[in-house]
Amino acid sequence: MREPLVCVTVAEKTVEELRRKRDAAEGADLVELRLDHLDRPDAPAALEGRRRPAVATCRAAWEGGLFRGSEAERQRVLEAAVSAGAEFVDVEAAAPFAPDIMRLRRGRGVVLSSHLFGAFPTDLAERAASMRSSGAEIIKIAVEARGVADMLPLFDLAGRLTQERPDGHVLIAMGPAGVGTRILAAKLRNRWTYAGDGVAPGQLPSDRLLGDFRFRRIASNAALYGVTGNPVSHSLSPAMHNAGFAELGIDAVYLPLEASSAEDFIAFARGAGLAGASVTAPFKVALMSAMDEVEPLAARVGAINTLVVRNGRWIGANTDVEGFLAPLRGRIAVKGTRASILGAGGAARGVAVALASEGAAVTVCARRPEEARRIADLAGGRVGEFPPKPGSWDVLVNATSAGTGPSGENPIAGAALDGEMVFDLVYSPPETRLLAEARAAGCLTIGGLEMLVAQAERQFELWTGHRPPAGLFLKAATRR
């Protein structure tokens, strides 16, 4: 079987902009020209002077596109693409003129597509058989994924289609939960995968597909790992772990798995034979009950951030404790310090246990006093006010998600930053508003990227038995 290609989707309002973006498509083996995005669809002009093979697409609004003219007008646009020599023409299976396009090309170079939004279809095999009987060179089926388990039927369908005719299909689960299907084109035996700047739901930019995920080195039987949570599209973990697999020559890939629930993740993980996973909010506590074994430290914390699969058994571990302490070593003597933690989620649990294990006096400050009390009890600490009182802490740790993103706010805006050190677990942006204000107030500061890297290095070691090369994960995360 040939290796799957990368088809970069380009969509602009004018032909000039479309052609410029078409020719600049990074890493593309072919390009999809979305003619329906043009103010005036002109297939010959869009195709003229192309440097790569092209898929001409003019998708109607009822199929998730932008074309709002008549079907007769749309037929003329696609027939013009055929006349202009487009290597492939994409036409919807439900379009009334699909048989006409098929006759023009005798099926060669025709992508017969079906985009299925809403409830997951139960008749995928029947739909695929009907589309294949048309004689189209490639059938494309894109379904809306409500959870990561919705990818599993596509893997099953791929097996059937490949037995009948290799390289004759593209199967995609749309949306954040289906991103894995865009990465695992080799496992699905897809003719190509689509990349681009979010033209379609769940689509990845080509530089991320080729860089973070090392798309061209993913084998059909590669071991599967991933990060599960909701959301996870922002995660830097794929960049780090895939860099580790590539550096050590390990046949594996690490995916973003944006699950709708803990049960959704469990269904996918067991169905796909997942080899291991990073666990983030909101599943750090919820997934503990699914483990066959929970390591003692994770049991004490009451939350896992790592799933290790050994001989079919699921083992829950927690590398947040080690990840949190690593950046502190050599910077501050934790023993005897007064440490205040902002937040009462899964991350706060690991921080509280870590600080208590090093001899700090822990105070948990959160808007949910009952949750704060549970975490304080883990560390033999107490519950404090939110925000902390002036002069009440030496080390302040932000274990909330507040501050994430370019416009992130200081979670305790206006409160005194009069301690010795502020540690913000948020890593995007690298310097949050809290850190900037703490530094201006004379505090030592640590950003969340250092903890992220340290806990990820330990996860990688638990899965593979090998520590990643020093500095590799930091470099990958910083680049991303």
C-alpha positions in Angstrom: 0.0 0.0 0.0 1.2 3.5 -0.8 1.8 6.0 1.9 -1.1 8.4 2.5 -0.6 11.9 0.9 -1.2 15.3 2.5 -3.9 17.3 0.8 -3.8 21.0 2.0 -7.2 22.7 1.7 -7.0 26.4 0.6 -10.0 28.7 0.7 -10.0 32.4 -0.2 -12.5 35.0 -1.5 -10.6 36.0 -4.6 -8.8 33.9 -7.3 -5.6 35.9 -6.7 -5.5 35.1 -3.0 -6.5 31.5 -3.6 -3.6 31.0 -6.1 -1.1 32.7 -3.8 -2.1 30.4 -0.9 -2.3 27.4 -3.2 1.3 27.8 -4.3 2.5 28.5 -0.7 0.9 25.4 0.8 3.6 23.9 3.0 4.3 20.2 2.8 1.4 19.6 0.4 1.4 16.6 -2.0 -1.8 18.0 -3.5 -4.1 20.9 -2.8 -7.9 21.1 -2.4 -9.2 24.3 -4.0 -12.5 25.3 -2.3 -14.1 27.1 -5.2 -17.3 27.6 -3.0 -15.4 30.2 -0.9 -14.7 32.4 -3.9 -16.8 35.5 -4.5 -16.9 34.4 -8.1 -16.1 30.7 -8.6 -13.8 30.4 -11.5 -12.3 26.9 -11.8 -10.0 27.5 -14.8 -8.4 30.6 -13.2 -8.0 28.8 -9.9 -6.2 25.9 -11.5 -4.1 27.8 -13.9 -0.3 27.6 -13.2 -0.7 25.2 -10.3 2.5 23.5 -9.1 0.8 20.5 -7.6 -2.1 18.2 -8.4 -5.4 19.7 -7.3 -8.8 18.6 -6.1 -11.5 21.0 -7.3 -14.3 21.3 -4.8 -17.5 23.4 -4.8 -19.5 22.4 -1.8 -23.1 23.4 -1.3 -24.3 25.0 1.9 -26.4 21.8 2.6 -23.1 19.8 2.6 -21.2 22.2 4.9 -19.9 24.5 2.1 -20.5 28.1 1.1 -22.0 27.9 -2.4 -25.5 29.2 -2.4 -26.3 29.3 -6.1 -28.4 26.8 -8.0 -27.3 23.2 -8.5 -27.2 23.9 -12.3 -24.7 26.7 -11.6 -22.6 24.5 -9.3 -22.6 21.8 -12.0 -21.2 24.2 -14.5 -18.4 25.2 -12.0 -17.3 21.6 -11.6 -17.6 20.8 -15.3 -15.4 23.7 -15.9 -12.9 22.2 -13.5 -13.0 18.9 -15.5 -12.4 20.8 -18.8 -9.5 22.7 -17.2 -7.8 19.4 -16.4 -8.2 19.2 -12.6 -6.6 16.0 -11.4 -9.5 15.3 -9.1 -13.0 16.7 -8.9 -15.0 16.3 -5.6 -18.7 16.0 -6.0 -21.3 15.1 -3.3 -23.0 11.7 -3.6 -26.3 13.4 -3.0 -25.8 16.0 -5.8 -28.4 15.5 -8.6 -25.6 16.0 -11.2 -23.1 13.5 -9.7 -23.8 10.9 -12.4 -23.0 13.6 -15.1 -19.6 14.3 -13.5 -19.0 10.6 -13.3 -19.7 10.1 -17.0 -17.4 13.0 -17.9 -14.5 11.4 -16.1 -15.6 7.8 -16.4 -15.1 7.7 -12.6 -11.3 8.5 -12.9 -10.3 11.4 -10.8 -13.7 11.7 -9.1 -14.0 12.0 -5.4 -17.5 11.0 -4.4 -18.1 12.5 -1.0 -20.7 12.4 1.8 -20.6 14.7 4.8 -22.8 13.5 7.6 -23.6 16.0 10.4 -25.7 15.3 13.5 -26.3 11.9 14.9 -23.7 9.3 14.1 -25.0 7.1 11.2 -25.6 3.4 11.8 -25.5 2.4 8.1 -21.9 3.4 7.2 -21.2 0.1 5.5 -24.3 0.4 3.3 -23.5 4.0 2.4 -20.0 3.1 1.5 -21.1 0.1 -0.7 -23.6 2.3 -2.5 -20.9 5.0 -3.2 -18.4 2.5 -4.3 -20.8 1.0 -6.8 -20.8 4.3 -8.6 -17.4 3.7 -10.0 -15.8 6.7 -8.5 -12.0 6.4 -8.0 -12.2 7.6 -4.4 -15.1 7.7 -2.0 -14.9 10.1 0.9 -17.1 9.8 4.0 -16.9 12.4 6.7 -18.9 12.0 9.9 -19.4 14.4 12.8 -17.7 13.0 15.9 -19.5 13.7 19.2 -16.8 11.7 21.1 -13.5 10.0 20.5 -15.3 6.6 20.4 -17.0 7.7 17.2 -13.6 7.1 15.4 -13.9 3.3 16.0 -16.5 2.5 13.4 -14.3 4.2 10.7 -11.4 1.9 11.6 -13.8 -1.1 11.1 -15.1 0.3 7.8 -11.5 0.9 6.6 -10.7 -2.7 7.0 -13.6 -3.8 4.9 -13.0 -1.2 2.1 -9.3 -2.1 2.0 -10.0 -5.7 1.4 -12.2 -4.8 -1.6 -10.0 -2.1 -3.1 -6.9 -0.5 -1.5 -6.3 3.3 -1.8 -9.9 4.0 -2.9 -11.2 5.9 0.1 -10.8 8.8 2.6 -12.6 8.4 5.9 -12.7 11.3 8.4 -14.3 12.0 11.7 -15.0 15.8 11.8 -14.5 18.0 14.8 -12.1 18.1 17.8 -13.0 14.6 18.9 -12.1 13.2 15.5 -8.7 14.8 15.0 -7.1 11.3 15.4 -8.6 10.2 12.0 -6.7 13.0 10.2 -3.5 11.9 11.8 -4.0 8.1 11.5 -4.5 8.1 7.7 -2.1 5.1 7.4 -4.2 3.1 9.9 -7.3 4.0 8.0 -5.6 3.2 4.7 -6.8 6.6 3.4 -5.6 7.8 0.0 -4.8 11.1 1.7 -5.5 13.2 4.7 -6.7 16.9 4.7 -4.8 19.6 6.4 -5.3 23.4 6.5 -6.1 26.4 8.6 -9.3 25.2 10.1 -11.4 25.3 6.8 -13.1 22.1 8.0 -13.9 21.2 11.7 -11.0 19.5 13.3 -8.5 20.2 10.5 -4.9 20.7 11.5 -2.4 23.1 9.9 0.0 21.2 7.7 3.1 22.4 9.7 1.6 20.9 12.8 0.5 17.7 11.1 4.0 17.2 9.7 5.9 18.6 12.6 4.2 17.9 15.9 2.7 14.5 14.7 5.5 13.4 12.3 2.7 12.4 9.9 5.0 10.8 7.3 6.6 8.4 9.8 3.3 7.0 11.2 3.0 3.3 10.3 -0.4 1.6 10.0 0.4 -0.5 13.1 2.0 2.2 15.2 1.4 2.0 18.9 -1.2 4.6 20.0 -0.8 7.0 22.9 -2.5 10.3 23.6 -3.7 13.0 25.9 -7.3 12.9 27.0 -9.3 15.7 28.5 -11.7 18.4 27.4 -10.4 20.6 25.8 -7.0 19.3 24.6 -6.5 21.1 21.3 -4.2 23.5 23.0 -1.9 20.8 24.5 1.8 20.9 23.9 2.1 17.2 24.8 1.8 15.9 21.3 4.8 18.0 20.2 6.9 16.6 23.1 6.0 12.9 23.0 6.1 12.6 19.2 9.5 14.2 19.2 10.6 11.6 21.8 9.3 8.7 19.7 11.0 10.0 16.6 14.3 10.6 18.4 14.4 7.1 19.8 13.1 5.4 16.7 9.9 4.1 18.5 7.1 3.1 16.2 4.3 5.1 18.0 2.2 8.2 17.7 0.7 10.4 20.4 -2.8 11.9 19.7 -5.1 14.6 21.1 -8.1 12.7 22.4 -10.8 15.2 23.3 -13.3 12.9 24.9 -16.9 13.9 25.7 -16.7 11.9 29.0 -14.6 9.5 30.9 -16.7 6.6 29.5 -16.2 7.9 26.0 -12.4 7.8 26.5 -12.6 4.3 28.0 -14.5 3.0 25.0 -12.0 4.4 22.5 -9.0 3.4 24.5 -10.1 -0.2 24.8 -11.4 -0.4 21.3 -8.3 1.0 19.7 -5.8 -0.8 22.0 -4.3 2.4 23.4 -0.8 1.8 24.8 -0.9 4.7 27.3 -2.3 8.1 27.9 -1.8 11.5 29.6 -4.9 12.4 31.6 -5.9 16.0 32.1 -8.9 18.0 33.3 -11.7 17.0 33.8 -10.8 13.3 33.9 -8.0 13.1 36.5 -10.3 11.8 39.2 -13.1 10.3 37.1 -10.8 7.8 35.4 -9.3 6.4 38.6 -12.2 3.9 38.9 -11.4 2.4 35.5 -7.8 1.4 36.6 -6.9 -2.2 37.4 -4.2 -0.8 39.7 -3.4 2.7 41.1 0.1 3.4 42.1 0.5 4.5 45.8 1.4 8.1 45.1 -1.6 8.5 42.8 -3.8 6.9 45.3 -2.6 9.4 48.0 -3.2 12.3 45.6 -6.6 11.0 44.6 -6.0 11.8 41.0 -4.1 10.3 38.1 -2.5 12.1 35.2 -1.0 9.0 33.5 -2.4 5.7 32.2 0.2 3.0 31.7 -0.9 -0.3 30.0 1.1 -3.3 31.0 0.2 -6.8 29.8 -3.4 -5.6 29.2 -3.7 -4.1 32.7 -4.5 -0.4 33.2 -2.3 1.2 35.8 -2.9 4.7 37.0 0.1 6.9 38.0 0.7 10.5 38.9 3.7 12.4 37.6 2.4 15.8 38.6 4.1 15.6 42.0 7.5 15.0 40.5 6.8 17.5 37.7 6.0 20.2 40.2 8.9 19.6 42.5 11.6 19.5 39.8 11.6 23.2 38.9 11.7 24.1 42.7 14.9 22.2 43.4 17.8 24.6 43.6 15.6 27.6 43.7 14.0 27.6 47.0 14.1 25.5 50.2 10.5 24.3 50.5 10.8 22.9 54.0 9.1 25.3 56.5 7.7 27.6 53.9 4.1 28.8 53.9 2.6 27.6 50.6 -0.8 28.8 49.4 -2.5 27.0 46.5 -5.1 28.6 44.3 -7.7 26.2 43.1 -9.2 22.8 44.1 -9.1 20.6 41.0 -7.0 17.6 40.1 -3.8 19.7 39.6 -4.2 21.2 43.1 -4.2 17.7 44.6 -0.8 16.9 43.2 0.7 20.2 44.2 -0.7 19.9 47.8 0.8 16.4 48.2 4.1 17.5 46.7 4.5 20.5 48.9 3.5 18.6 52.1 6.0 15.8 51.2 8.8 18.5 51.2 7.7 19.9 54.6 5.7 23.0 53.6 2.8 24.3 55.5 -0.1 24.1 52.9 -3.1 26.4 52.6 -5.7 25.8 49.9 -7.5 28.9 48.7 -10.5 28.2 46.4 -14.0 29.5 45.7 -15.3 26.0 46.6 -14.6 25.6 50.4 -15.7 22.0 50.5 -13.4 21.0 47.7 -10.6 23.1 49.3 -11.1 21.2 52.6 -10.7 17.8 50.9 -7.4 18.8 49.3 -6.1 20.5 52.5 -6.7 17.3 54.3 -4.5 15.4 51.9 -1.6 17.6 52.9 -2.4 18.1 56.6 -3.0 21.7 55.7 -5.8 24.2 56.1 -8.3 26.2 54.1 -7.6 29.9 53.5 -9.5 32.8 52.0 -9.6 33.4 48.2 -7.6 35.5 47.4 -5.0 34.9 50.1 -4.5 37.5 52.8 -1.5 39.9 52.5 1.6 38.5 54.2 0.1 35.0 54.5 2.4 33.1 52.1 5.9 32.5 51.0 5.1 30.4 47.9 2.0 31.0 45.9 0.9 28.4 43.3 -1.8 29.0 40.7 -3.4 25.6 40.1 -6.4 27.0 38.3 -6.7 27.4 34.5 -7.3 31.2 35.0 -4.8 33.1 32.9 -4.7 30.8 29.9 -4.7 32.4 26.5 -3.5 35.8 25.2 -6.1 37.8 27.1 -5.9 35.7 30.3 -6.5 37.5 33.6 -4.7 37.4 36.9 -6.9 35.0 39.0 -6.3 37.2 42.1 -6.2 40.6 40.4 -5.6 43.4 43.0 -4.4 41.0 45.7 -1.0 41.7 47.3 1.9 39.7 45.8 4.2 40.1 48.8 5.7 36.6 49.1 9.0 35.1 47.9 7.9 33.0 44.9 4.9 32.6 42.5 4.6 29.4 40.5 1.9 29.5 37.8 1.0 26.1 36.4 -0.6 27.8 33.3 1.9 27.4 30.4 0.1 29.2 27.6 1.2 32.0 27.4 4.7 31.3 28.8 4.4 34.5 31.0 0.9 35.0 32.4 -0.3 38.2 33.8 0.0 36.8 37.3 3.7 36.0 36.6 4.4 39.4 35.1 2.8 41.2 38.0 4.6 39.0 40.5 7.9 39.7 38.9 7.2 43.4 39.0 6.4 43.1 42.7 9.9 41.5 43.3 8.9 37.8 43.5 10.8 34.9 42.0 8.6 33.3 39.3 8.3 29.9 37.7 6.0 29.2 34.6 4.0 26.1 34.0 6.1 25.0 31.0 8.8 23.7 33.3 6.4 21.5 35.2 4.7 20.4 32.0 8.1 19.2 30.6 9.2 17.5 33.8 6.0 15.5 34.3 5.9 14.6 30.6 9.5 13.3 30.7 8.5 11.0 33.5 5.4 9.8 31.6 7.5 8.9 28.6 9.8 6.9 30.8 6.9 5.0 32.3 5.6 4.1 28.9 8.8 3.3 27.1 11.4 2.5 29.7 13.6 5.3 28.3 14.1 8.9 29.5 13.9 11.3 26.6 17.2 13.1 25.7 17.8 16.1 27.9 16.3 19.3 26.5 14.3 17.5 23.7 10.9 18.0 25.3 11.6 21.6 26.3 12.8 22.4 22.8 9.7 20.8 21.2 7.3 22.5 23.5 8.9 25.9 23.1 8.9 25.6 19.3 5.2 24.8 19.4 
